[in-house]
Amino acid sequence: MLSFFTKPRIRGGVHAEERKAATATQPIILNFPLPEKLYIPLQQHVGKPAEPLIRVGDKVLKGQLLAYSQGMISAP
């Protein structure tokens, strides 16, 4: 009876076509350019919204804390 409610399993997994030929000879970009603006959502669909610790226009350093939330479920 429980098998009626479970999703059907795909034996062996899904083997999709790779399509790697177009980029196989391209180098991997290791130093990606930084964007001029970056948008960080401070609220998910559930949980408490995070309070920003920085303001619009502030310069931010790598690893700097952007927001803080005391909720059990929160973002970021």
C-alpha positions, 0 to 999 in steps of 0.5 A: 500500500505504501508503494502507491504513494512513493515516486517511481525510481529510475534504475541506473539514474538519468544519463543526459547528453553532455554537450561539452564539445562547444566548450571543451577547448575553452579555458576555465575562467579563474579570475572572474570579474566583480560585478558593479552591483550585487544584490543579496536577499535578506529574507527567504519565504520562511523565517525571520528577515536578516537585519543589514549591517551595511548600507547601500553604497558601502564598500564591502570587504571579502568575508565581511558580515553583511547581515545578522538574524536571530531567527532559527531559519534565516538568510543569508 
